[in-house]
Structures are given as structure tokens and as C-alpha cells.
Amino acid sequence: YASALKEPRYLQRKIACIRDLFALYHDKAILHPENESAKNFELIKSDDPADNVLIFKRTDEKNTGYIIFNFSNHAMEKYSFGLPEAGKIKEFFTTDDPAYTDDGVINKNAIATKEIPMDGYEQSVTVKIPAMGMQIFSYRPFTERELKEIEKKKYDEKVRYVEKTKTT
């Protein structure tokens, strides 16, 4: 690690990461320093000493975001945690962005919650987490159309289950 600090490309990438993070801090209302009220903050997961992961929720009047810190030396391809509301999260910042590192552990697509209880919440989500990294996800609730699709899928699964049990 000490030798990497002497590499100009390494330093340039880390400086770019910090620059971009400061820009987000000022551009995204959920990260603003004025948004430090306890009502705008919720600790989602802090009791994970085995994986060294910390997750919290930040809100403002219009937006919700989830911030994940991984303090361990290993990336996790499938890390699940509970969320207080159903919907989708979308990664909009990661310290593992290819602009900052060669690893590039990123979540390219929006990720929908599943009705799998976890961490004291009724739904959960599974994401990729980079080693020694930080990620910020935006949140949005499901649209009416998405909710209808979810209900139809559940109904179709029940029908298939009933038909399967009839033939057995």
C-alpha cells in the first residue's frame, strides 16, 4: 500500500474521488451539512462485526438515500440487509468507481427490495459491496405499475404452487 502512494496515477484517482465526493456533498440535499437533524438520519445496520459493514439512511423533504461503508478488506458480491420501505435503490456514488480504482465493484442497475424480512424490517435488498469502500444509493418507492406487476407475479406463483400440489 505504501508503494502505491508514490504512484502519481494512484494519487490522481484518489484526489478525483475526494473531489467528486465533496461535489456530491454540496449537490445532494440528503448529504448537506444543514441536513444533520436526527429526524433525517436512521441507522440501518451497525451490528455486523463479522463483515465490518455500517449502513445508514439519510432523508430530506423529498429524497431518501442509503450510505454503506465496508471497513473490511474483502468485497462482497451478495450482501443483504433490511430496508424500512419497499422500493428500489440505485447506486449513484462508489469509491470503487473505475475512475478511482481498478477493482470496479459497482451496482449498475436499480435494485428492487424483496419481501424477505431482515434486520428488523419487512423487506431487504442484496447489493455488491467493494472492499474498504463507501457507496451511496438513492431510493424511490415502487410505482403503481411496478406494484401491480409484483402482485401479479405473486398471484402467478401461488397458482403454479397450487397446480403443482394437485399433481403430486
C-alpha positions as a Python dict, from the first residue, in 0.01 Angstrom:
ca = {
    (1, 'Y'): (0, 0, 0),
    (2, 'A'): (283, 241, 87),
    (3, 'S'): (436, 197, -258),
    (4, 'A'): (102, 276, -422),
    (5, 'L'): (101, 616, -253),
    (6, 'K'): (411, 706, -454),
    (7, 'E'): (237, 635, -786),
    (8, 'P'): (105, 957, -950),
    (9, 'R'): (-190, 776, -1113),
    (10, 'Y'): (-298, 630, -778),
    (11, 'L'): (-286, 972, -612),
    (12, 'Q'): (-470, 1140, -901),
    (13, 'R'): (-751, 884, -880),
    (14, 'K'): (-786, 925, -502),
    (15, 'I'): (-793, 1304, -536),
    (16, 'A'): (-1063, 1272, -805),
    (17, 'C'): (-1268, 1052, -571),
    (18, 'I'): (-1245, 1304, -287),
    (19, 'R'): (-1324, 1594, -523),
    (20, 'D'): (-1634, 1414, -654),
    (21, 'L'): (-1747, 1324, -304),
    (22, 'F'): (-1721, 1688, -193),
    (23, 'A'): (-1922, 1793, -501),
    (24, 'L'): (-2193, 1542, -407),
    (25, 'Y'): (-2189, 1669, -51),
    (26, 'H'): (-2292, 2010, -179),
    (27, 'D'): (-2519, 1899, -465),
    (28, 'K'): (-2728, 1628, -297),
    (29, 'A'): (-2966, 1762, -34),
    (30, 'I'): (-2960, 1438, 165),
    (31, 'L'): (-2588, 1490, 224),
    (32, 'H'): (-2596, 1864, 304),
    (33, 'P'): (-2439, 1975, 629),
    (34, 'E'): (-2766, 2161, 705),
    (35, 'N'): (-2942, 1824, 697),
    (36, 'E'): (-2798, 1699, 1026),
    (37, 'S'): (-3118, 1669, 1223),
    (38, 'A'): (-3169, 1335, 1398),
    (39, 'K'): (-3504, 1301, 1221),
    (40, 'N'): (-3315, 1286, 889),
    (41, 'F'): (-3089, 1002, 996),
    (42, 'E'): (-3159, 635, 1069),
    (43, 'L'): (-2903, 369, 1147),
    (44, 'I'): (-2999, 65, 938),
    (45, 'K'): (-2719, -176, 1023),
    (46, 'S'): (-2439, -132, 1273),
    (47, 'D'): (-2423, -472, 1441),
    (48, 'D'): (-2222, -660, 1180),
    (49, 'P'): (-1877, -715, 1333),
    (50, 'A'): (-1812, -1022, 1118),
    (51, 'D'): (-1832, -824, 793),
    (52, 'N'): (-1748, -476, 931),
    (53, 'V'): (-2034, -306, 744),
    (54, 'L'): (-2220, 8, 853),
    (55, 'I'): (-2537, 126, 676),
    (56, 'F'): (-2748, 430, 743),
    (57, 'K'): (-3036, 617, 584),
    (58, 'R'): (-3044, 991, 516),
    (59, 'T'): (-3354, 1186, 416),
    (60, 'D'): (-3461, 1536, 330),
    (61, 'E'): (-3805, 1672, 240),
    (62, 'K'): (-3807, 1495, -99),
    (63, 'N'): (-3531, 1234, -114),
    (64, 'T'): (-3401, 929, 63),
    (65, 'G'): (-3057, 778, 35),
    (66, 'Y'): (-2866, 488, 185),
    (67, 'I'): (-2496, 507, 262),
    (68, 'I'): (-2291, 190, 303),
    (69, 'F'): (-1940, 166, 448),
    (70, 'N'): (-1740, -155, 424),
    (71, 'F'): (-1443, -144, 661),
    (72, 'S'): (-1321, -494, 573),
    (73, 'N'): (-1052, -593, 324),
    (74, 'H'): (-1285, -810, 119),
    (75, 'A'): (-1550, -725, -139),
    (76, 'M'): (-1888, -892, -108),
    (77, 'E'): (-2074, -997, -421),
    (78, 'K'): (-2403, -1058, -239),
    (79, 'Y'): (-2455, -857, 76),
    (80, 'S'): (-2815, -846, 201),
    (81, 'F'): (-2966, -605, 451),
    (82, 'G'): (-3310, -491, 559),
    (83, 'L'): (-3479, -172, 446),
    (84, 'P'): (-3762, 15, 619),
    (85, 'E'): (-3958, 66, 296),
    (86, 'A'): (-4028, -126, -24),
    (87, 'G'): (-3895, 17, -347),
    (88, 'K'): (-3575, 41, -548),
    (89, 'I'): (-3228, 168, -471),
    (90, 'K'): (-2979, 293, -730),
    (91, 'E'): (-2610, 343, -669),
    (92, 'F'): (-2500, 693, -768),
    (93, 'F'): (-2159, 703, -600),
    (94, 'T'): (-1900, 445, -505),
    (95, 'T'): (-1537, 478, -409),
    (96, 'D'): (-1485, 170, -629),
    (97, 'D'): (-1584, 352, -949),
    (98, 'P'): (-1343, 265, -1234),
    (99, 'A'): (-1241, 634, -1236),
    (100, 'Y'): (-1094, 585, -888),
    (101, 'T'): (-975, 224, -876),
    (102, 'D'): (-903, -81, -1089),
    (103, 'D'): (-1142, -302, -889),
    (104, 'G'): (-1472, -154, -1010),
    (105, 'V'): (-1718, -332, -780),
    (106, 'I'): (-2033, -143, -878),
    (107, 'N'): (-2409, -194, -891),
    (108, 'K'): (-2505, -75, -1241),
    (109, 'N'): (-2881, -126, -1226),
    (110, 'A'): (-3153, -26, -984),
    (111, 'I'): (-3212, -299, -725),
    (112, 'A'): (-3563, -381, -605),
    (113, 'T'): (-3641, -479, -249),
    (114, 'K'): (-3778, -827, -185),
    (115, 'E'): (-4029, -928, 80),
    (116, 'I'): (-3765, -1108, 284),
    (117, 'P'): (-3756, -983, 644),
    (118, 'M'): (-3412, -887, 770),
    (119, 'D'): (-3256, -661, 1033),
    (120, 'G'): (-3598, -588, 1187),
    (121, 'Y'): (-3753, -470, 857),
    (122, 'E'): (-4015, -639, 637),
    (123, 'Q'): (-3809, -624, 318),
    (124, 'S'): (-3447, -647, 216),
    (125, 'V'): (-3214, -589, -73),
    (126, 'T'): (-2892, -753, -195),
    (127, 'V'): (-2602, -548, -334),
    (128, 'K'): (-2236, -580, -424),
    (129, 'I'): (-2006, -404, -177),
    (130, 'P'): (-1642, -312, -251),
    (131, 'A'): (-1360, -381, -7),
    (132, 'M'): (-1269, -82, 210),
    (133, 'G'): (-1528, 122, 24),
    (134, 'M'): (-1823, 354, 52),
    (135, 'Q'): (-2137, 366, -160),
    (136, 'I'): (-2435, 599, -180),
    (137, 'F'): (-2770, 480, -313),
    (138, 'S'): (-3078, 683, -397),
    (139, 'Y'): (-3417, 536, -308),
    (140, 'R'): (-3756, 556, -471),
    (141, 'P'): (-4078, 375, -387),
    (142, 'F'): (-4229, 132, -636),
    (143, 'T'): (-4457, 290, -896),
    (144, 'E'): (-4821, 180, -918),
    (145, 'R'): (-4733, -18, -1229),
    (146, 'E'): (-4445, -195, -1054),
    (147, 'L'): (-4670, -279, -758),
    (148, 'K'): (-4927, -432, -994),
    (149, 'E'): (-4653, -638, -1161),
    (150, 'I'): (-4531, -759, -820),
    (151, 'E'): (-4885, -858, -718),
    (152, 'K'): (-4938, -1040, -1049),
    (153, 'K'): (-4611, -1227, -1003),
    (154, 'K'): (-4713, -1333, -651),
    (155, 'Y'): (-5052, -1447, -779),
    (156, 'D'): (-4892, -1646, -1066),
    (157, 'E'): (-4653, -1812, -819),
    (158, 'K'): (-4946, -1914, -595),
    (159, 'V'): (-5133, -2057, -893),
    (160, 'R'): (-4827, -2257, -1000),
    (161, 'Y'): (-4782, -2385, -644),
    (162, 'V'): (-5147, -2494, -621),
    (163, 'E'): (-5130, -2665, -959),
    (164, 'K'): (-4807, -2839, -862),
    (165, 'T'): (-4955, -2969, -534),
    (166, 'K'): (-5263, -3100, -718),
    (167, 'T'): (-5047, -3315, -948),
    (168, 'T'): (-4838, -3456, -665),
}
